[in-house]
Amino acid sequence: MYLPRALQDRWFDASQQFPVLLLTGPRQVGKTTLLRHAVDAERRYVTLDDPVLRGMANEEPALFLQRFPAPVLIDEIQYAPALLPYLKMAVDTERRPGAFWLTGSQQFHLMRGVSETLAGRIAIVHLLGFSNRERHQLPLDVPPLLPTPEMLTEREKSAAETSLSRVYEDIFRGSFPSLVAGPVTDRDLFYSSYLQTYLERDVRDLAQVGNEAAFVRFLRACAARTGQLLNLSELARDTGVQVNTAKSWLSILQTSFQVFLLQPYHTNLSKRLIKTPKLYFLDTGLCAYLTQWSSPETLEAGAMSGAIFETYVLSELLKSWWHRMQAPEIYYYRDKDGREIDFLLVKDGTLFPLEVKRSASPHRDWTQVFSSLRRFSQPVGHGGVVCLYPQLLPLTADATAVPVGLI
């Protein structure tokens, strides 16, 4: 079953403006499905998973583009870096919007090639698994989330159900299309196979990981620390590797869209702020699998319940922006006095604070930490507290309790 993606209409808009579009994201989140669903009869489709075509693209890139002229959709472009300069020449010759649609699963290698050859000619778009709105088939034509009263009221008109059981079922299952809308019902088998494919393809393509078992331990250790401050020394010690190795492996996880490092908000004038990033998994289902929770109920009642709920909220925030082809300016705030704000969105110079609480009983006290933002010279906008309360509820004149189903 094909479920519409929020990205599709924006993709068509961008295709009228840029000659090359690149869709990046983790494996198996529906990049190819989305674009093949969107193509018309004129556009050819070619995948570089085919070793014969991959060899042609790398060894005879000019011949490859003669064989597959624009408009064309080229899948898994990371396998043919030699093709990028020839795409540039083709683009500069024809200057045709939407000539080349590309997909790829490895951000670092792709970005390096793109920056050297296709700068100014390409729109780069990120796709993750199904968002809350996509998986529950809710209206998708909504702006990225900011906790302003107007935006929250508009989004509430088409919000998903906010209940503890439904939210943790979504968290436990994860957002991969095969599990949400596809034929796969065995969640554990899916993630076991996904992990093996990830190790065999992305990891071995990105780095020579000599000790695969240690890398899996590292991956599990990162999953167990989702929502926490990054501590590379601790990760290295628990995995039994050197800190430099842990740093390299963390870069692999970022490059292949498995984890996201949320940077702290600080200014040069704010010496008392924590400046260490926080580590988040981008798919909660994979995170729960790696940490060996056996059901939504045990996950909800367990020690990771709050951290994985916060992870889910961050993932949904990123999707609300990335799937509308916008880049969020998002941070967390924490000072050395222990005051912390889970997420801080910055838009047009205004700070919008967001707290996350795994509770259905809103309290005004949840918003007290927002006052710590007064130390900055920037204006502070309306804040929100994402929680399990079923409807919008004003907490103060400047903050609202936000049901998690609304994001």
DOFIPA-98161 format. One record per residue (C-alpha): x, y, z; residue number from 1; chain. Coordinates in Angstrom, 2 decimals. Layout:
% residues N
R       xx       yy       zz  seq  mol
R        X        Y        Z  NUM    A
...
END
This chain:
% residues 407
R       xx       yy       zz  seq  mol
R     0.00     0.00     0.00    1    A
R     1.40     3.39    -1.01    2    A
R     0.93     6.13     1.57    3    A
R     1.39     9.72     0.36    4    A
R     4.45    11.59     1.61    5    A
R     4.48    15.23     2.69    6    A
R     7.52    15.79     0.50    7    A
R     5.92    15.02    -2.84    8    A
R     4.34    18.37    -3.72    9    A
R     7.44    20.28    -2.62   10    A
R     9.59    17.95    -4.71   11    A
R     7.64    18.89    -7.84   12    A
R     8.03    22.58    -6.98   13    A
R    11.80    22.16    -6.61   14    A
R    11.97    20.18    -9.85   15    A
R    10.73    23.26   -11.67   16    A
R    13.61    25.29   -10.25   17    A
R    16.71    23.07   -10.08   18    A
R    18.25    20.88   -12.80   19    A
R    19.34    18.25   -10.26   20    A
R    17.49    17.03    -7.16   21    A
R    19.07    14.64    -4.66   22    A
R    16.93    12.72    -2.18   23    A
R    18.98    11.37     0.72   24    A
R    18.12     9.39     3.83   25    A
R    18.53     6.01     5.51   26    A
R    18.02     2.78     3.63   27    A
R    14.47     1.52     3.18   28    A
R    12.61     4.72     4.11   29    A
R    10.86     4.91     0.73   30    A
R    13.10     7.21    -1.34   31    A
R    12.82     5.15    -4.52   32    A
R     9.15     4.35    -3.95   33    A
R     8.31     8.03    -3.55   34    A
R    10.11     9.09    -6.71   35    A
R     8.95     6.16    -8.85   36    A
R     5.41     6.99    -7.77   37    A
R     6.01    10.58    -8.87   38    A
R     7.65     9.99   -12.25   39    A
R     5.83    10.45   -15.53   40    A
R     6.16     8.29   -18.62   41    A
R     8.96    10.43   -20.05   42    A
R    11.42     9.93   -17.19   43    A
R    13.58     6.79   -17.28   44    A
R    14.50     4.89   -14.13   45    A
R    17.91     3.31   -13.61   46    A
R    19.36     1.79   -10.46   47    A
R    23.07     1.56    -9.72   48    A
R    22.36    -1.48    -7.56   49    A
R    22.75    -3.26   -10.91   50    A
R    26.49    -4.07   -11.07   51    A
R    26.57    -3.82   -14.87   52    A
R    25.06    -0.33   -14.88   53    A
R    27.22     0.67   -11.93   54    A
R    30.33    -0.33   -13.84   55    A
R    29.22     1.64   -16.88   56    A
R    28.47     4.74   -14.77   57    A
R    31.95     4.66   -13.21   58    A
R    34.01     3.52   -16.18   59    A
R    32.13     5.14   -19.05   60    A
R    30.07     7.97   -17.52   61    A
R    29.66     9.82   -20.82   62    A
R    28.32     6.64   -22.45   63    A
R    26.04     6.04   -19.46   64    A
R    24.39     9.45   -19.91   65    A
R    23.97     8.81   -23.62   66    A
R    22.29     5.53   -22.78   67    A
R    20.09     7.18   -20.13   68    A
R    19.50    10.79   -21.18   69    A
R    17.52    13.31   -19.16   70    A
R    14.94    13.32   -17.77   71    A
R    16.10    10.36   -15.69   72    A
R    15.85     9.03   -12.14   73    A
R    19.18     7.52   -11.00   74    A
R    18.89     5.39    -7.88   75    A
R    21.79     4.87    -5.40   76    A
R    24.01     7.55    -6.92   77    A
R    26.63     7.06    -4.20   78    A
R    27.86     4.02    -6.11   79    A
R    29.00     6.16    -9.07   80    A
R    30.94     9.22    -7.90   81    A
R    32.62     9.39   -11.31   82    A
R    29.24    10.30   -12.80   83    A
R    28.89    13.63   -10.96   84    A
R    31.24    15.73   -13.14   85    A
R    29.42    14.49   -16.23   86    A
R    26.08    15.43   -14.70   87    A
R    27.50    18.94   -14.22   88    A
R    28.51    19.14   -17.89   89    A
R    25.10    17.87   -19.01   90    A
R    23.33    20.38   -16.77   91    A
R    25.45    23.30   -17.96   92    A
R    24.81    22.33   -21.57   93    A
R    21.05    21.84   -21.41   94    A
R    20.03    24.03   -18.43   95    A
R    16.84    22.04   -18.07   96    A
R    14.96    22.12   -14.74   97    A
R    14.30    18.70   -13.23   98    A
R    16.63    16.91   -15.63   99    A
R    18.17    14.56   -13.07  100    A
R    16.51    13.06   -10.00  101    A
R    18.97    11.24    -7.76  102    A
R    18.69     9.13    -4.60  103    A
R    21.42     8.10    -2.19  104    A
R    21.85     6.65     1.28  105    A
R    25.25     7.93     2.34  106    A
R    25.35    11.59     3.15  107    A
R    29.08    12.24     3.61  108    A
R    30.37    10.83     0.35  109    A
R    27.50    12.35    -1.57  110    A
R    27.91    15.78    -0.01  111    A
R    31.63    15.81    -0.75  112    A
R    31.02    15.06    -4.44  113    A
R    28.11    17.46    -4.68  114    A
R    30.02    20.34    -3.10  115    A
R    32.84    19.89    -5.58  116    A
R    30.81    19.49    -8.76  117    A
R    27.13    20.43    -8.49  118    A
R    27.08    23.44    -6.16  119    A
R    24.38    25.88    -7.21  120    A
R    22.77    23.34    -9.51  121    A
R    21.27    20.89    -7.04  122    A
R    18.57    20.82    -4.37  123    A
R    19.40    18.41    -1.53  124    A
R    16.44    16.93     0.30  125    A
R    16.29    14.65     3.36  126    A
R    13.70    11.89     3.81  127    A
R    13.21     9.82     6.96  128    A
R    10.64     7.12     7.67  129    A
R     6.94     7.85     7.91  130    A
R     6.00    10.82    10.03  131    A
R     3.10    10.66    12.47  132    A
R     0.88    12.40     9.92  133    A
R     1.98    10.19     7.04  134    A
R     1.51     6.89     8.84  135    A
R    -1.98     7.84    10.07  136    A
R    -2.98     9.35     6.70  137    A
R    -3.67    12.82     8.06  138    A
R    -3.54    16.07     6.02  139    A
R     0.06    16.70     4.98  140    A
R    -0.15    20.25     3.67  141    A
R     0.76    21.87     6.98  142    A
R     3.76    24.07     7.75  143    A
R     6.71    22.84     9.83  144    A
R     6.02    22.87    13.52  145    A
R     6.57    25.99    15.59  146    A
R     4.72    26.27    18.94  147    A
R     2.89    29.47    18.06  148    A
R    -0.80    29.57    19.09  149    A
R    -1.93    30.04    15.48  150    A
R     0.07    27.11    14.14  151    A
R    -0.88    24.81    17.02  152    A
R    -4.58    25.59    16.58  153    A
R    -4.36    24.88    12.85  154    A
R    -2.54    21.57    13.35  155    A
R    -4.97    20.47    16.06  156    A
R    -7.78    20.35    13.48  157    A
R    -6.18    17.25    11.96  158    A
R    -4.18    15.78    14.85  159    A
R    -3.75    12.07    15.49  160    A
R    -5.08    10.37    18.59  161    A
R    -2.95    11.01    21.65  162    A
R    -3.02     7.95    23.89  163    A
R    -0.25     6.19    25.75  164    A
R    -0.81     2.84    24.06  165    A
R    -1.02     4.21    20.52  166    A
R     2.04     6.43    20.87  167    A
R     4.21     3.63    22.25  168    A
R     2.98     1.21    19.60  169    A
R     4.20     3.70    16.99  170    A
R     7.47     4.20    18.86  171    A
R     8.06     0.46    19.21  172    A
R     7.24    -0.40    15.59  173    A
R     9.28     2.46    14.16  174    A
R     8.75     4.38    10.96  175    A
R    10.08     2.18     8.16  176    A
R     7.46     1.83     5.39  177    A
R     7.78    -1.97     5.21  178    A
R     6.59    -2.22     8.81  179    A
R     4.03     0.59     8.72  180    A
R     2.33     0.08     5.36  181    A
R     4.09    -2.90     3.80  182    A
R     3.72    -6.66     4.00  183    A
R     6.18    -7.20     6.87  184    A
R     4.60    -8.20    10.17  185    A
R     7.59    -9.73    11.95  186    A
R     9.21    -6.63    13.44  187    A
R    12.21    -8.43    14.95  188    A
R    13.01   -10.22    11.71  189    A
R    12.81    -6.94     9.80  190    A
R    15.25    -5.14    12.12  191    A
R    17.59    -8.12    12.23  192    A
R    17.71    -8.15     8.42  193    A
R    18.00    -4.36     8.26  194    A
R    20.94    -4.40    10.64  195    A
R    22.72    -7.07     8.60  196    A
R    22.15    -5.16     5.35  197    A
R    23.33    -1.94     7.00  198    A
R    26.53    -3.61     8.21  199    A
R    27.24    -5.28     4.89  200    A
R    26.57    -2.26     2.67  201    A
R    26.73     1.15     4.33  202    A
R    29.29     0.38     7.02  203    A
R    31.69    -1.47     4.74  204    A
R    31.33     1.21     2.08  205    A
R    32.06     4.03     4.50  206    A
R    34.91     2.57     6.54  207    A
R    36.94    -0.54     7.06  208    A
R    35.38    -1.76    10.30  209    A
R    37.63    -4.64    11.27  210    A
R    35.63    -5.80    14.27  211    A
R    32.01    -6.08    13.26  212    A
R    30.93    -7.46    16.65  213    A
R    32.46    -4.44    18.40  214    A
R    30.67    -2.12    15.97  215    A
R    27.34    -3.75    16.84  216    A
R    28.14    -3.29    20.54  217    A
R    28.86     0.35    19.80  218    A
R    25.57     0.68    17.95  219    A
R    23.69    -0.85    20.91  220    A
R    25.53     1.41    23.36  221    A
R    24.47     4.46    21.34  222    A
R    20.86     3.24    21.29  223    A
R    20.91     2.84    25.07  224    A
R    22.06     6.49    25.37  225    A
R    19.51     8.12    23.07  226    A
R    18.47    11.48    24.47  227    A
R    21.63    11.81    26.56  228    A
R    24.70    14.02    26.39  229    A
R    27.34    12.50    24.13  230    A
R    30.24    10.93    26.05  231    A
R    32.67     9.39    23.58  232    A
R    35.04     8.17    26.30  233    A
R    32.25     6.24    27.98  234    A
R    31.05     4.81    24.67  235    A
R    34.59     3.70    23.80  236    A
R    35.11     2.11    27.22  237    A
R    31.83     0.19    27.12  238    A
R    32.54    -1.03    23.59  239    A
R    36.19    -1.92    24.20  240    A
R    37.67     0.36    21.52  241    A
R    39.82     3.48    21.40  242    A
R    38.20     6.92    21.60  243    A
R    39.34     7.74    18.05  244    A
R    37.65     4.58    16.82  245    A
R    34.44     5.51    18.65  246    A
R    34.60     8.96    17.06  247    A
R    35.02     7.43    13.60  248    A
R    32.15     5.00    14.15  249    A
R    29.87     7.76    15.40  250    A
R    30.60     9.64    12.18  251    A
R    29.48     6.55    10.25  252    A
R    26.20     6.49    12.16  253    A
R    25.63    10.16    11.34  254    A
R    26.63     9.74     7.71  255    A
R    24.20     6.87     7.22  256    A
R    21.33     8.70     8.96  257    A
R    21.11     6.39    11.98  258    A
R    21.76     9.03    14.64  259    A
R    21.40    12.79    14.97  260    A
R    23.60    14.97    17.12  261    A
R    21.58    17.85    18.57  262    A
R    23.87    20.77    19.20  263    A
R    23.57    22.99    22.28  264    A
R    22.42    26.57    22.00  265    A
R    25.05    29.01    23.17  266    A
R    26.60    32.36    22.36  267    A
R    30.08    33.64    22.91  268    A
R    28.74    35.70    25.80  269    A
R    27.26    32.68    27.60  270    A
R    30.16    30.95    29.32  271    A
R    27.97    28.97    31.71  272    A
R    26.21    26.92    29.04  273    A
R    26.91    23.24    28.36  274    A
R    28.46    22.84    24.91  275    A
R    28.33    19.05    24.45  276    A
R    25.85    17.68    21.84  277    A
R    23.08    15.24    22.67  278    A
R    22.77    11.92    20.86  279    A
R    19.47    10.78    19.35  280    A
R    18.50     7.80    17.21  281    A
R    16.44     8.79    14.19  282    A
R    14.21     5.70    14.22  283    A
R    12.70     4.69    17.54  284    A
R    11.83     1.18    16.36  285    A
R    15.45     0.38    15.55  286    A
R    16.50     1.97    18.85  287    A
R    14.03    -0.20    20.80  288    A
R    15.15    -3.31    18.91  289    A
R    18.83    -2.66    19.63  290    A
R    18.07    -2.18    23.33  291    A
R    16.05    -5.42    23.33  292    A
R    12.61    -4.29    24.47  293    A
R    10.12    -7.03    23.64  294    A
R     6.84    -5.11    23.41  295    A
R     5.37    -1.58    23.47  296    A
R     4.15    -2.25    27.01  297    A
R     7.55    -3.21    28.42  298    A
R     9.15    -0.27    26.61  299    A
R     6.61     2.16    28.05  300    A
R     7.09     0.82    31.57  301    A
R    10.87     0.48    31.36  302    A
R    13.86     2.64    32.16  303    A
R    14.07     4.09    28.63  304    A
R    10.46     5.20    28.50  305    A
R    11.12     8.93    28.88  306    A
R    14.25     9.04    26.73  307    A
R    12.67     7.21    23.80  308    A
R     9.55     9.40    24.02  309    A
R    11.82    12.44    23.73  310    A
R    13.63    10.74    20.83  311    A
R    10.30    10.21    19.09  312    A
R     9.38    13.89    19.48  313    A
R    12.72    15.05    18.03  314    A
R    12.34    12.69    15.07  315    A
R     8.86    14.04    14.38  316    A
R    10.10    17.62    14.64  317    A
R    12.82    16.93    12.07  318    A
R    10.33    15.24     9.74  319    A
R     7.91    18.16    10.01  320    A
R    10.67    20.39     8.60  321    A
R    12.67    18.08     6.31  322    A
R     9.59    16.60     4.65  323    A
R     8.51    20.12     3.69  324    A
R    11.99    20.83     2.27  325    A
R    12.99    23.20     5.03  326    A
R    15.99    23.03     7.36  327    A
R    15.17    23.55    11.05  328    A
R    17.44    25.58    13.24  329    A
R    17.05    23.41    16.33  330    A
R    19.12    23.10    19.51  331    A
R    18.81    22.16    23.15  332    A
R    19.55    24.45    26.08  333    A
R    21.38    23.48    29.23  334    A
R    23.41    25.52    31.67  335    A
R    25.79    24.56    34.45  336    A
R    23.10    25.19    37.05  337    A
R    21.15    22.22    35.68  338    A
R    18.42    24.19    33.90  339    A
R    17.54    22.50    30.63  340    A
R    15.12    22.98    27.76  341    A
R    14.73    19.89    25.60  342    A
R    14.43    21.67    22.26  343    A
R    14.94    25.24    21.15  344    A
R    13.71    26.22    17.70  345    A
R    15.06    29.45    16.24  346    A
R    13.06    31.21    13.53  347    A
R    13.78    34.72    12.25  348    A
R    15.90    35.44    15.30  349    A
R    13.20    34.40    17.80  350    A
R    13.67    31.56    20.29  351    A
R    10.79    29.07    20.61  352    A
R    11.27    26.69    23.58  353    A
R     9.83    23.17    23.63  354    A
R     9.81    20.81    26.59  355    A
R     8.87    17.11    26.40  356    A
R     7.00    15.40    29.24  357    A
R     5.77    11.81    29.25  358    A
R     2.71    12.75    31.26  359    A
R    -0.99    13.42    30.72  360    A
R    -1.28    15.84    33.67  361    A
R    -0.01    19.27    32.57  362    A
R     1.50    21.66    35.13  363    A
R     2.46    25.31    34.91  364    A
R     5.75    24.36    36.57  365    A
R     6.80    22.69    33.33  366    A
R     7.36    26.13    31.78  367    A
R     9.44    27.72    34.55  368    A
R    12.72    26.88    32.85  369    A
R    11.71    29.00    29.84  370    A
R    12.56    32.11    31.88  371    A
R    16.25    31.19    31.69  372    A
R    16.21    32.36    28.05  373    A
R    15.91    35.96    29.24  374    A
R    19.69    36.07    29.52  375    A
R    19.89    36.32    25.76  376    A
R    19.29    39.46    23.75  377    A
R    17.03    37.60    21.30  378    A
R    13.24    37.74    21.63  379    A
R    11.53    34.66    23.08  380    A
R     8.42    33.42    21.33  381    A
R     5.53    31.25    22.51  382    A
R     6.67    28.00    24.10  383    A
R     5.20    24.53    24.20  384    A
R     5.29    21.35    26.27  385    A
R     4.75    18.19    24.20  386    A
R     2.93    15.68    26.37  387    A
R     0.21    13.02    26.44  388    A
R    -2.66    15.38    27.29  389    A
R    -5.32    14.87    24.56  390    A
R    -5.86    18.52    23.56  391    A
R    -4.23    21.93    23.53  392    A
R    -4.20    23.52    26.96  393    A
R    -2.82    26.98    27.83  394    A
R    -0.35    26.71    30.71  395    A
R     0.64    30.37    30.88  396    A
R     0.18    33.39    28.67  397    A
R     3.34    32.36    26.83  398    A
R     3.21    28.54    26.78  399    A
R     0.81    25.75    25.80  400    A
R     0.57    22.03    26.54  401    A
R     0.79    20.31    23.14  402    A
R    -0.61    16.80    22.57  403    A
R     2.05    14.59    20.98  404    A
R    -0.42    13.51    18.30  405    A
R    -0.45    17.07    17.01  406    A
R     3.17    17.09    15.87  407    A
END
